[in-house]
Amino acid sequence: MPKFVTVLASTEMVEISTPCGRLQFLQQRRWLPVTLPCPLTIFTGMWILVFCSIFVWQKSSFDVVRLFGHTAPMEGLVPKLRPMVLNLSDFGAVGDGQTLNTKAFESAVAAISRLRGKGGGQLNVPAGRWLTAPFNLTSHMTLFLAEGAIILGIQDENYWPLMPPLPSYGYGREHIGPRYGSLIHGQHLKDVVITGQNGTIDGQGQLWWIKYRKKLLNYTRGPLLQIMWSSDIVISNITLRDSPFWTIHPYDCKNVTLSGLTILAPVTGAPNTDGIDPDSCENMVIENSFICVGDDGIAIKSGWDQYGIAYGRPSTNILIRNVTLRSVVSAGLSIGSEMSGGVSNITIEDIHVWESRRGVRIKTAPGRGGYVRGVSCRNLTLDNVRVGIVVKTDYNEHPDAGYDPRALPVINGLSFVGVHGRGVRVPVRISGSDEIPVRGVTLRDMSVGISYKKKHIFQCSYVEGRVFGSVFPEPCENFDRYDEQGRLVKRSTNQNATDIDYGF
């Protein structure tokens, strides 16, 4: 008699309570009921077909396509199948939240590294609290966090290795000299996946934040997850929380997909805990995520002043879509202020910013050099936000006195279509200057409910651009006015008019 195997479906609801609100994640794992005959010949033939399919599948999983005018990783994330699966517990790890498991992580990664010629391997982190010091990843690796798995960063900074300053930042971000590495780190890698069943990477940043505020740290704090000079990276379906510094920092990477992430930190008292900071990155997608942190939710960067100009790696071809953001201290989504290598071809779609200081902000200053151009924002929802769209050209924070104040950034080609919301004090504040004018701004389909009724609620300075159709509140006089069909209605008479009011 042939044997049969039946596989059933399961559905689970995971609920997390956080200072940012209560989140619910519906996790579904579905398999069709199947009936498999198991004679040897049929079984062998099926496995041959399976391995052939896996080979084709993995070979094409990081191909790139043209998407909304960008080159970006393919949509529809699929599991990265590895020929070998390892379990962290098999390397002596203990998930009690107290045992230090650094050697177990390092041994498991080393074992996967030896498999790179055979397609690499997957490291399963089962349910438990896995305390560890920082460790490195390897190429052709999948780090899989099961439901209930929590990787905990040790709070003692003496366990955190020191690294050279980032070349595009000069002396260091917070202190002169070396910087702390990240909890999970990788350099010069290819084909890395970090995913799971909503497992968690917890930086336990509380003590780091206290020491930073008390000036007890001698080096720049490290991110929670940093991947440098790497390509074909996928991070999906996990929670990252309480980073000592920036949470996810891809640095000079290509072909990166970040999807289905929850990134959390206290909205106050957690300094510089940015959610995702693409830095000199090319071909990147950030999508379907919830970010509520103590600084910028997403901040696109490309180096700082003369060091970023010399490094010369722009951030380009980045798609951000279907993301909910909250930042009480800074902005939901920022470009800059470290943008000296240039930022271009950025598409932002279906973004919701709530209970935040700012919605979308571009910030730069004399000395930065570089450029911000080709930024398209569509379907932006603002919910109780102090200032909706911000362009600031005097963000004067510099690494040292060696910057060239004559290195002036160029800002051109900013499009905002479908901006709606309620409870906003200032919908638009674009503060260009005689040195750094803001050019090529387009506004269309904008209706924002305001909470303050003042004369200069729509604020501009040294701005050139166009407004199409109905825009509420009334735009400033710097813009040319067009009807919905694109016919000129009124030409601006003073693009250098200034009505910036920082008092509200």
Buried (B, 14 or more C-beta within 10 A) or exposed (E): EEEEEEEEEEEEEBEBEBEBBEBEBEEEEEEEEEEEEEEEEEEEEEEEEEEEEBEEEBEEBBEBEEBEEBBBBBEEBEEBBBBBEBBBBEBEBBBEEEBBBBBBBBBBBEBBBEBBEEBBBBBBBBBBBBBBBBBBBBBBBBBBBBBBBBBBBBBEBEBBBBBEBBBBBBBBBBBEEBBBBBBBBBBEBBBBBBBBBBBBBBBBBBEBBEBBEEEEBBBBBBBBBBBBBBBBBBBBBBBBBBBBBBBBBBBBBBBBBBBBBBBBBBBEEBBBBBBBBBBBBBBBBBBBBBBBBBBBBBBBBBBBBBBBBBBBBBBBBBBBBBBBBBBBBBBBBBBBBBBBBBBBBBBBBBBBBBBBBBBBBBBBBBBBBBBBBBBBBBBBBBBBBBBBBBBBBEBEEBBEEEBEEEBBBBBBBBBBBBBBBBBBBBBBBBBBBEBBBBBBBBBBBBBBBBBEEEEBBBBBBBBBBBBBBEBBBEBBBBBBBBEEEEEEEEEBEEBBBBBBEEEE
